Amino acid sequence: MPRITPNLWFDTQSKEAAEFYCSVFPNSKITKVTYYGEAGPRQAGTVMTVDFVLDGQAYTAIDGGPEFTFCEAVSFLVNCDGQQEVDYYWEKLTADGGQEVQCGWLKDRFGLSWQIWPVQADEILGDPDQERATRAMRAMLGQKKIDLAALRAAAEGA
């Protein structure tokens, strides 16, 4: 079966972005960097592509130019085990110009969208008691970074 590799288009920051992402996620590394040659279309010797792995998932980044930018229609979901992991990834990915958005979404400094999601929130928001689930959902809609304690308190009616 073919392996699917997300390909991320950057203007000129593919190597910087790959290095950043590899510093954030465990078991990650850059596996290959290629450079433009004399044939172009960009200046010879500048980065063309960067292949990297984030905790087992392969990615390719390309310095393709300013024609295309990221939008929220595509994001990467980071399933976190608890508030401590949420806090870690949120802090790392919003650093140096990243933006907090809403409901666990953020944009990193390169404009790539991420969802930093505690898996425990699924149980709280999916509570079979609809009143509890509704209170938790209302609380989540008012959050940027997901706060599990606040979701639990809202579900309890506190």
N, C-alpha and C positions, 0 to 999 in steps of 0.2 A: 504494500500500500504506500502511495507517495506521502512524504512528510510535508506538511504545510508550514511554511516559514513566513511570518509577517515581515513585510518590507516597509521600512519607515523612510519617508522622503524628508530630507533636511535641505536647507540652503547650503550652508557650509559647515554645519556643526555635527556631522554624523559621528566623527571619532570622539569629540568632546562628550556628546550625549551617551555613546556606548560606554565610555570610561565612567561617566557618572552613574549610569544604571548598574554597571558591574560593581561599583562601590556600595550600592544600596542593597542589592539582593545577594543572598549567600550562594555559594557554589556557582559563581558566574565568572566569565572570562571572555576576552576578545580572542577570536580564533583566526581571523585573517583580515588584513587591510590591503585593498588594491588602490592603485593610483592611476589617474588619467595619463595617457601618453600623448605623443605628438599629434595624434589624429583628433584629439579633443573629445567632446565639444567644450570642455573646460580646460583651464590652464594645465599644461603638462606638469606632472609632479605633485599636483594637489590630490587630496583624498577623493576617491570615487566611491568605494563601498567599504563597509566595515561589517564583518560577520561576528556575531557574539552570541553567547548563551547566558540566559538568566535562569538560574536554578533548573537547568534541564531543558528549557525551551529555547530553540534557536530563533534568531532574528537576523535580518540584514538591514543595514542603514545605508542610504545613499546620499551623497552630496549632489543633488540634482539641480539646485538653483532655486530661486525665489518664486517660481511659477505656482507651486502648490504648497499649501499649509495645512496643518492639522485642524480638525473641527471635532465637536462633541459627538458626531455621528459614529465615531469609532473611539473606543476606550479600552483600557486594560483593567480587568477586575483582579484585585489582590484579595483573596480570601484569607482573612486573618484569624488566628486563634486567640481571641480575647483582646481586651483594651490595650494591653501593653504593646502588642504587635500593631494595632491600629495606630497608636501614638507614634511608634517608631517610623512606620512607613509614611505617615502623614507629615511628620516633621522633616524627614529626609526629602520627600518629593515636593514639598512646598518651599524648601529652602532656596535662597538666592533668586528670588523673583517668581516663584510659583504662586498660584492663586487658589485660595479656598473657594469652592463653588457652593454646592448644596447637597445634602443627603449622602454624604460620603464621597462626593465627586471633587476632584481637584484638577488643576492643570499644572504641569511642572514648568520649569523655566524655559523649556523648549516648545511649549504649547501643546504637548501631548496630554490627553485626558486619561485620568486614572480613577477607578472606584476602589476605595479602601474600605473593605467591608468585613465586619466581624461576623463569623458564621453563626454565633450565638443570637444575633439579631433575627435570623430567620425564624427561630422558635418563638421569640417574643412577638414578632409581627404576624406570625401565623397562628397565634393562640386560638384555639377553638372557641373561646369565649370572645365573641365579636366586640363587645364593649371594651375589653382589655386590649384587643388588637387595634381597635380604632384609636384609643387613647395613645398607644405606643406609636402608631402611624402619625398622628398629629404632632407628637413630640419630635419624631424623626424629621418631618417636613420642615421643622424650624431649626434643625441642626445643620452645620457645615460638616465638621468631623463628627462621626457617629460616637455618641457617648452611651455606652451600654447601661451604666448605672441610671442615667436619666430615662432611658427607654423602659427599664424595669420599674422605676418609680412611677412613670406615667401609666404603665399597664396596671399597677397597683392602685392608681387613683390618688397618689400622693402629690 
